[in-house]
Amino acid sequence: MKRILQAEVPHAVADSLKKFAADIRIARLRRGLPAEEVAKSLGVHRTTYSRLEAGDLGVSVGLYATAVHVLGLGLPFSDLADPTHDAEGQALDLARLPKRSRICRDGATSVRRPRRLATTVRSSDLDLKIGVLGTMSGPAAAWGLVSKHCAEVTAEMYNDAGGVEISGERYRVQIVSFDDGMQPSRAAEGARFLTETEGVRYIIGPNVEQTIAAATPVVERNRAMLFPYSFTRSLYRPPHENAVLCQVANYQAAPRIYQYLMQSEGVQTLSIVSPSTPEGLQQRSELIRIAKSIGLRMISGSGIYRSGGDDIERALVPALEMMPDVLALPNLAPQDSVRLIARARDMGFSGPITTEAAQDADFLVSAIGSLADGIVMVGGASPIDSRSERMQDFMVRFTRLAGQWNDEAGTKVHALELILATLQMAGERALSDIRSFQAMIPDFSIENPMMSRSSRLTYWGDRDLKQKRQIGIPLVVNSISGGALKNLFVEEPSEFSQ
């Protein structure tokens, strides 16, 4: 195939590509990432990446798109030629419509009409569909499956009690799920399926930045809402209004966890090892900033790995070469956790290992035994000794459905509870119009049904997200000690989100 020469490309196109490449470079520098590191994430040589940042026409379009994706800037082509945005094409389609209706053989009149998006329609038994979109296969499958199981259990609890009452009518809650495999294209497909085919307006998930970035344009266009689990601030900040962060972010939990370890165990140094995903790299940048702000000395932040890869343990070498006091493993996928934690212990690291997110404690203990001791993580909906009767009922039902309890479920138990409670306050109109739901967010507040002690569920985010687009739930920090979970401390949102 003939290679496109510089002279054959219009100047405007070449100039546009150079600006695009310069923007990629700025994004990399803002994130504090060396070019060598991004090149490694892309699987190319450093010189090839240099050509990319120079706007070289010889660099494949796929590599440019992947660089944007790896830096957490979204998917540049997902909506660029979307037929729904093609005004000229739509006008041409309209001009080609028949001027008259035609008579079908059965005598009925038939007119071609543009396809319209599905809307939420109540069936005779008043079903309320809630979507779950997330990774339910691959190394991080537990993330999406736990979201799905949590939603199904909460729906079962409401349905067993007669459904959820909204504006005097009772609705049976129906969960419709879609596995995105942690692939952006699948996430966009799932968002279209849930909103256009199933008529879903409220979707729990997805799990990571790149899949949320792919699903967001779809749900915004189709007037739906996401309740995801990525910590990336830009996904929830204006002009975006259709996503609500459903757990405590790492940049909220990490300062509290590190300060606790500094005071209780005298830790002074930190190393970080993260997956080479946009989410992982973003969380690593956050931890480096946090460590500097509270006086922790960084030993190493260069260890990165490909989730599920054959040699992820090699990422620990630079991190443990000088043996820090704390090893941080942000954005840690369930199937990677056993390998990294066990290898770190085998290499002689005996200090605390932090994840700033929930892990399946029973799975870790059963897999690596005493090597799991010293893991510090964000816990569930309530401290172990403050679980309400409803939370205990939830745990029994979850165990029956999933086969065993997973402590990560405690961090995802609030999503559907909050969606349904907000719909109850917003009324019937919010079932099809998310603006009514959004109007309830600023003043929403209920007693936390999962805690036996006084605690309220609200929406937060004014400080970090510039608007209330985060579920306000307690920060519960646990550790594994002697093969069992131990609660270290609990803080209400007012203590860490203001």
Phi and psi in degrees as a GROMACS rama.xvg file:
@    title "Ramachandran Plot"
@    xaxis  label "Phi"
@    yaxis  label "Psi"
@TYPE xy
-67.0319  131.806  LYS-2
-78.8544  136.942  ARG-3
-70.3455  126.024  ILE-4
-91.9713  154.905  LEU-5
-52.3011  -41.1925  GLN-6
-67.3228  -23.7641  ALA-7
-84.0377  -9.2681  GLU-8
-96.4129  129.089  VAL-9
-54.9103  143.414  PRO-10
-56.261  -38.9969  HIS-11
-62.3933  -38.5769  ALA-12
-67.9747  -45.216  VAL-13
-61.1633  -42.1895  ALA-14
-64.835  -39.1374  ASP-15
-63.8566  -40.7074  SER-16
-65.6008  -38.7972  LEU-17
-63.5521  -40.6404  LYS-18
-63.6032  -43.008  LYS-19
-57.8242  -45.641  PHE-20
-64.578  -39.7005  ALA-21
-65.4512  -36.2212  ALA-22
-65.6367  -37.6605  ASP-23
-62.0079  -42.8534  ILE-24
-62.2561  -43.4697  ARG-25
-61.3667  -42.5749  ILE-26
-61.0149  -41.3371  ALA-27
-63.3904  -44.8124  ARG-28
-65.6047  -38.3549  LEU-29
-60.6462  -32.7425  ARG-30
-86.9513  -1.47939  ARG-31
67.6186  31.1743  GLY-32
-100.035  127.331  LEU-33
-65.1595  148.593  PRO-34
-60.0964  -36.6409  ALA-35
-60.3698  -36.4448  GLU-36
-70.4731  -43.1111  GLU-37
-66.0229  -40.1645  VAL-38
-57.972  -41.2455  ALA-39
-64.4297  -40.0394  LYS-40
-64.0061  -31.7957  SER-41
-83.7573  -13.4898  LEU-42
76.5362  30.1749  GLY-43
-127.278  166.698  VAL-44
-73.9937  156.44  HIS-45
-57.287  -37.4825  ARG-46
-68.06  -35.234  THR-47
-64.8005  -40.0961  THR-48
-67.5654  -35.0478  TYR-49
-61.1238  -40.5489  SER-50
-63.1317  -36.2239  ARG-51
-61.7584  -49.2465  LEU-52
-68.7165  -13.4542  GLU-53
-91.1915  -3.73236  ALA-54
77.2718  31.3006  GLY-55
-66.3649  127.919  ASP-56
-69.5208  -18.041  LEU-57
-79.3059  -12.1366  GLY-58
-77.3511  135.03  VAL-59
-64.623  148.776  SER-60
-63.2375  -30.5692  VAL-61
-64.5762  -35.2056  GLY-62
-70.4807  -39.8485  LEU-63
-59.1417  -47.1345  TYR-64
-63.1848  -39.802  ALA-65
-67.7117  -37.1247  THR-66
-61.5809  -43.4894  ALA-67
-59.6318  -43.1307  VAL-68
-65.2422  -46.3763  HIS-69
-63.3666  -33.3419  VAL-70
-81.6282  1.2403  LEU-71
77.4391  27.1081  GLY-72
-97.9601  6.52446  LEU-73
98.6892  -157.689  GLY-74
-120.237  106.579  LEU-75
-64.6334  -22.5482  PRO-76
-110.017  2.43567  PHE-77
-62.0195  -34.2722  SER-78
-125.457  7.37253  ASP-79
-60.5461  -42.6202  LEU-80
-115.208  25.6025  ALA-81
-56.3881  126.121  ASP-82
-57.0472  -28.2966  PRO-83
-72.182  -14.8653  THR-84
-101.551  -0.876721  HIS-85
-87.9716  85.8412  ASP-86
-62.4364  -41.8605  ALA-87
-64.8655  -43.415  GLU-88
-63.0894  -39.6494  GLY-89
-64.9532  -37.443  GLN-90
-65.0997  -40.081  ALA-91
-65.4239  -40.0704  LEU-92
-59.1617  -43.0405  ASP-93
-63.8298  -38.6734  LEU-94
-67.018  -25.7616  ALA-95
-87.0349  -5.86649  ARG-96
-62.5292  144.492  LEU-97
-62.0738  142.432  PRO-98
-73.6351  -23.5674  LYS-99
-125.277  155.465  ARG-100
-74.6223  154.984  SER-101
-111.607  154.669  ARG-102
-95.2855  123.3  ILE-103
-74.7844  166.711  CYS-104
-62.1176  -29.632  ARG-105
-85.4249  3.64653  ASP-106
93.2049  -7.15988  GLY-107
-78.2403  148.593  ALA-108
-85.5187  132.139  THR-109
-124.892  128.583  SER-110
-126.367  130.164  VAL-111
-68.9936  129.324  ARG-112
-127.022  149.64  ARG-113
-59.8098  145.191  PRO-114
-67.0257  136.417  ARG-115
-111.673  147.359  ARG-116
-66.3615  144.481  LEU-117
-67.5055  147.946  ALA-118
-121.883  161.664  THR-119
-70.8815  118.825  THR-120
-120.213  129.437  VAL-121
-75.388  128.858  ARG-122
-81.7422  178.363  SER-123
-62.8506  -29.1978  SER-124
-98.6837  15.0644  ASP-125
54.8295  64.9641  LEU-126
-82.2003  143.176  ASP-127
-117.824  110.28  LEU-128
-85.9011  130.702  LYS-129
-122.131  132.618  ILE-130
-93.1632  152.699  GLY-131
-129.406  120.187  VAL-132
-123.719  122.216  LEU-133
-177.979  179.262  GLY-134
-82.199  111.411  THR-135
-116.302  13.6964  MET-136
-147.953  158.096  SER-137
92.2394  -172.543  GLY-138
-59.9613  -28.5713  PRO-139
-106.365  23.54  ALA-140
-55.8051  -33.7543  ALA-141
-60.3766  -31.0287  ALA-142
-58.8523  -52.1451  TRP-143
-72.6532  -37.5562  GLY-144
-65.9172  -37.5903  LEU-145
-64.7051  -41.4352  VAL-146
-59.2173  -44.8211  SER-147
-62.8449  -48.1928  LYS-148
-64.8861  -38.5723  HIS-149
-60.902  -45.5602  CYS-150
-64.1992  -41.3519  ALA-151
-66.14  -38.9201  GLU-152
-67.5323  -45.33  VAL-153
-61.9166  -41.6014  THR-154
-61.1951  -41.8811  ALA-155
-61.0095  -41.2486  GLU-156
-64.1198  -42.4864  MET-157
-67.4082  -44.5196  TYR-158
-65.5609  -37.5115  ASN-159
-64.3738  -24.8696  ASP-160
-92.7959  8.69078  ALA-161
103.428  6.223  GLY-162
96.7768  -177.467  GLY-163
-102.804  131.208  VAL-164
-91.1423  124.193  GLU-165
-133.372  119.327  ILE-166
52.3375  42.0968  SER-167
83.9907  -5.35883  GLY-168
-109.833  149.358  GLU-169
-104.794  133.308  ARG-170
-117.628  136.704  TYR-171
-83.6257  126.323  ARG-172
-83.8206  123.793  VAL-173
-118.407  126.611  GLN-174
-96.2283  126.579  ILE-175
-117.705  118.192  VAL-176
-113.128  158.301  SER-177
-147.359  126.756  PHE-178
-87.0752  116.222  ASP-179
-91.7337  -4.81687  ASP-180
58.341  17.5355  GLY-181
60.0717  30.9825  MET-182
-111.652  124.277  GLN-183
-54.1887  -42.1004  PRO-184
-63.5055  -38.0725  SER-185
-69.4425  -34.6054  ARG-186
-64.243  -42.8683  ALA-187
-63.8112  -41.2134  ALA-188
-62.5069  -43.145  GLU-189
-63.7925  -39.7836  GLY-190
-62.948  -40.1603  ALA-191
-66.1923  -43.1158  ARG-192
-59.9506  -48.259  PHE-193
-66.7401  -42.5927  LEU-194
-84.2864  -38.0416  THR-195
-91.9829  -41.4083  GLU-196
-85.3007  -44.7726  THR-197
-92.9275  -12.1113  GLU-198
70.9735  23.7594  GLY-199
-77.5223  136.458  VAL-200
-105.584  -20.1425  ARG-201
-128.761  121.362  TYR-202
-125.646  123.364  ILE-203
-83.3204  125.988  ILE-204
106.477  -175.354  GLY-205
-75.5331  -164.269  PRO-206
-102.216  -28.4724  ASN-207
-131.167  164.328  VAL-208
-55.8909  -47.8251  GLU-209
-66.1878  -34.0843  GLN-210
-78.0496  -33.0651  THR-211
-67.2774  -42.0626  ILE-212
-60.4005  -33.4622  ALA-213
-75.9985  -35.0979  ALA-214
-80.5166  -27.4841  ALA-215
-57.3244  -48.3143  THR-216
-59.4462  -32.9384  PRO-217
-68.2807  -48.3726  VAL-218
-70.3386  -32.1695  VAL-219
-67.1925  -43.0543  GLU-220
-65.6378  -36.3167  ARG-221
-96.442  11.8393  ASN-222
55.3459  55.594  ARG-223
-126.436  177.27  ALA-224
-130.34  144.805  MET-225
-106.473  149.1  LEU-226
-128.314  77.4577  PHE-227
-91.8826  -175.424  PRO-228
-127.574  12.8081  TYR-229
-81.6803  146.418  SER-230
-90.9911  -3.27775  PHE-231
-65.489  118.641  THR-232
-60.5913  -39.4235  ARG-233
-61.5962  -21.0921  SER-234
-69.6465  -20.2538  LEU-235
-117.55  -6.21595  TYR-236
-86.4805  155.655  ARG-237
-54.731  143.394  PRO-238
-83.5531  -0.754045  PRO-239
-70.9916  133.009  HIS-240
-129.78  -3.98706  GLU-241
-103.501  21.2464  ASN-242
-136.843  140.409  ALA-243
-126.136  118.289  VAL-244
-65.3112  129.175  LEU-245
-103.928  13.3447  CYS-246
-155.134  172.797  GLN-247
-70.2719  129.913  VAL-248
-77.9883  158.046  ALA-249
-64.0969  -32.1412  ASN-250
-74.9882  -9.72273  TYR-251
-94.8547  -38.7901  GLN-252
-79.9468  -41.0486  ALA-253
-57.9586  -46.2613  ALA-254
-57.6544  -40.0143  PRO-255
-68.6427  -41.0847  ARG-256
-65.5613  -47.035  ILE-257
-65.5344  -41.3259  TYR-258
-62.5635  -38.9956  GLN-259
-61.5345  -45.7605  TYR-260
-67.9897  -33.9018  LEU-261
-64.7484  -40.3139  MET-262
-78.836  -39.5604  GLN-263
-87.477  -30.6472  SER-264
-124.208  0.371686  GLU-265
68.4563  26.2838  GLY-266
-67.4764  147.273  VAL-267
-132.767  -19.5366  GLN-268
-127.922  156.269  THR-269
-143.837  140.265  LEU-270
-124.261  148.758  SER-271
-125.973  135.898  ILE-272
-129.469  125.201  VAL-273
-135.24  157.635  SER-274
-71.6786  153.366  PRO-275
-85.9923  47.2258  SER-276
-106.4  160.605  THR-277
-53.5444  -42.6551  PRO-278
-64.5777  -46.0194  GLU-279
-63.0481  -44.6257  GLY-280
-66.6498  -37.1913  LEU-281
-65.137  -44.2564  GLN-282
-65.824  -36.5168  GLN-283
-61.1536  -44.0271  ARG-284
-59.9324  -40.4755  SER-285
-61.9565  -43.6128  GLU-286
-67.3062  -37.2698  LEU-287
-62.0542  -43.5246  ILE-288
-63.5803  -44.2661  ARG-289
-64.2145  -45.0487  ILE-290
-57.5633  -43.5877  ALA-291
-63.8741  -39.663  LYS-292
-70.135  -27.6709  SER-293
-105.114  1.98539  ILE-294
93.5472  16.8866  GLY-295
-85.333  135.259  LEU-296
-89.7539  127.799  ARG-297
-77.9342  127.553  MET-298
-91.2495  -48.3181  ILE-299
-157.098  139.129  SER-300
-131.479  16.4411  GLY-301
-93.486  -7.65129  SER-302
-75.1788  115.778  GLY-303
-132.72  155.577  ILE-304
-148.235  162.072  TYR-305
-94.224  120.332  ARG-306
-55.3051  129.413  SER-307
81.848  0.604241  GLY-308
-68.9951  163.456  GLY-309
-73.1369  -23.1998  ASP-310
-128.208  38.1409  ASP-311
-63.2281  -24.8116  ILE-312
-62.493  -24.2543  GLU-313
-62.8514  -23.9042  ARG-314
-64.9576  -17.8643  ALA-315
-77.8343  -18.8906  LEU-316
-57.4728  -54.6445  VAL-317
-67.1658  -28.9904  PRO-318
-69.8543  -34.5776  ALA-319
-107.782  6.51401  LEU-320
-59.7202  -37.4049  GLU-321
-109.96  12.4073  MET-322
48.1313  84.2462  MET-323
-71.2071  171.021  PRO-324
-77.1374  -32.4411  ASP-325
-131.031  138.958  VAL-326
-112.574  120.761  LEU-327
-101.491  131.473  ALA-328
-123.289  77.7121  LEU-329
-71.6875  155.675  PRO-330
53.3591  41.2898  ASN-331
-82.3312  113.519  LEU-332
-72.2319  146.433  ALA-333
-53.3049  -44.4553  PRO-334
-74.1834  -17.1405  GLN-335
-86.1385  -22.9295  ASP-336
-62.3703  -45.5229  SER-337
-60.5182  -46.7139  VAL-338
-64.3318  -45.7887  ARG-339
-70.2177  -43.4632  LEU-340
-67.3681  -46.0078  ILE-341
-62.346  -40.782  ALA-342
-68.1824  -38.2266  ARG-343
-60.5066  -41.3544  ALA-344
-68.0556  -39.5301  ARG-345
-63.0896  -29.4577  ASP-346
-81.9508  1.24396  MET-347
99.9611  4.59316  GLY-348
-80.7179  123.657  PHE-349
-116.287  -0.0185894  SER-350
-82.0225  -176.939  GLY-351
-68.2891  142.371  PRO-352
-115.099  121.493  ILE-353
-107.339  147.344  THR-354
-121.537  -16.0302  THR-355
55.7255  15.8237  GLU-356
-152.122  164.78  ALA-357
-72.2771  150.119  ALA-358
-131.239  160.708  GLN-359
-82.0769  96.8723  ASP-360
-61.7621  -42.5543  ALA-361
-62.5469  -39.1094  ASP-362
-63.1405  -44.8576  PHE-363
-64.2512  -43.9512  LEU-364
-65.5991  -42.4324  VAL-365
-67.7236  -29.5164  SER-366
-83.1288  -41.6181  ALA-367
-127.628  5.93652  ILE-368
58.8297  -129.73  GLY-369
-67.3814  -15.2472  SER-370
-65.671  -18.3639  LEU-371
-79.6406  -15.0638  ALA-372
-60.4651  137.89  ASP-373
95.7232  -0.725326  GLY-374
-76.9704  129.89  ILE-375
-112.856  128.794  VAL-376
-146.716  160.657  MET-377
-72.8441  133.535  VAL-378
-94.9082  -157.174  GLY-379
-89.8946  -156.125  GLY-380
-66.3279  -27.0438  ALA-381
-152.503  156.937  SER-382
-58.7458  154.395  PRO-383
-54.725  -35.7649  ILE-384
-94.4567  9.15535  ASP-385
-128.032  28.2724  SER-386
-79.6601  129.702  ARG-387
-74.1945  171.308  SER-388
-62.0939  -36.4931  GLU-389
-65.524  -39.249  ARG-390
-65.9512  -40.8242  MET-391
-64.8244  -38.914  GLN-392
-63.4136  -42.6443  ASP-393
-58.9314  -44.6594  PHE-394
-63.1127  -40.8368  MET-395
-63.3821  -45.2055  VAL-396
-67.4527  -40.3977  ARG-397
-61.5696  -44.8759  PHE-398
-61.1131  -39.8017  THR-399
-65.3104  -40.6028  ARG-400
-74.2655  -47.894  LEU-401
-88.9113  -14.0296  ALA-402
97.7083  -22.4174  GLY-403
-164.311  158.468  GLN-404
-77.2905  141.778  TRP-405
-126.541  119.1  ASN-406
-62.1212  -21.7575  ASP-407
-62.2785  -26.6364  GLU-408
-60.1495  -27.8444  ALA-409
-64.9112  -24.5697  GLY-410
-85.5319  -12.0815  THR-411
-114.019  4.559  LYS-412
-71.5437  -20.6028  VAL-413
-81.5006  -23.8208  HIS-414
-55.9136  -58.6968  ALA-415
-69.2046  -34.8754  LEU-416
-56.2374  -45.5384  GLU-417
-71.4434  -38.5989  LEU-418
-60.181  -48.8009  ILE-419
-66.6948  -39.9079  LEU-420
-65.0693  -38.1663  ALA-421
-68.2522  -39.765  THR-422
-62.2503  -38.6057  LEU-423
-61.6682  -40.8162  GLN-424
-74.6921  -34.3721  MET-425
-76.6622  -28.7992  ALA-426
93.0041  177.874  GLY-427
-56.2391  -35.4702  GLU-428
-60.1366  -31.0653  ARG-429
-69.7033  -13.5956  ALA-430
-64.6409  -27.9338  LEU-431
-121.261  -13.1009  SER-432
-125.409  105.036  ASP-433
-68.0438  -15.906  ILE-434
-63.8975  -33.6934  ARG-435
-66.9129  -37.4927  SER-436
-64.6148  -48.3087  PHE-437
-62.2534  -33.2384  GLN-438
-66.107  -22.9229  ALA-439
-83.7758  -18.7497  MET-440
-58.7753  -47.7382  ILE-441
-57.5087  -35.5468  PRO-442
-109.295  9.09814  ASP-443
-70.8666  137.714  PHE-444
-165.17  128.411  SER-445
-137.618  161.431  ILE-446
-67.9806  134.98  GLU-447
-65.9105  112.207  ASN-448
-73.8306  -9.00452  PRO-449
-98.3811  -2.87698  MET-450
-119.362  140.135  MET-451
-82.3193  -19.8012  SER-452
-93.7516  167.993  ARG-453
-66.4374  123.795  SER-454
-164.738  143.042  SER-455
-119.017  146.114  ARG-456
-98.4335  128.802  LEU-457
-142.969  -172.988  THR-458
-111.916  137.139  TYR-459
-125.734  -174.813  TRP-460
128.979  -3.48089  GLY-461
-55.9725  -38.7253  ASP-462
-76.4756  -52.42  ARG-463
-87.2088  -31.4874  ASP-464
-113  -1.4791  LEU-465
66.6322  9.95261  LYS-466
-167.802  163.981  GLN-467
-80.6006  89.6784  LYS-468
-135.879  40.2408  ARG-469
-142.883  137.587  GLN-470
-69.5531  127.636  ILE-471
-87.9569  96.3273  GLY-472
-123.123  160.44  ILE-473
-65.5542  150.415  PRO-474
-90.9626  109.46  LEU-475
-110.4  116.256  VAL-476
-110.638  123.496  VAL-477
-120.806  165.362  ASN-478
-136.773  162.675  SER-479
-97.695  125.51  ILE-480
-141.567  123.3  SER-481
62.0561  28.8595  GLY-482
80.9305  9.39751  GLY-483
-135.349  159.36  ALA-484
-75.1756  139.172  LEU-485
-131.164  129.581  LYS-486
-79.2185  128.683  ASN-487
-92.4589  -48.6292  LEU-488
-165.683  164.244  PHE-489
-134.649  136.983  VAL-490
-134.424  139.21  GLU-491
-78.6414  158.995  GLU-492
-52.3832  -34.4417  PRO-493
-63.806  -18.258  SER-494
-90.1289  -21.7599  GLU-495
-128.115  -5.67492  PHE-496
-111.043  10.495  SER-497
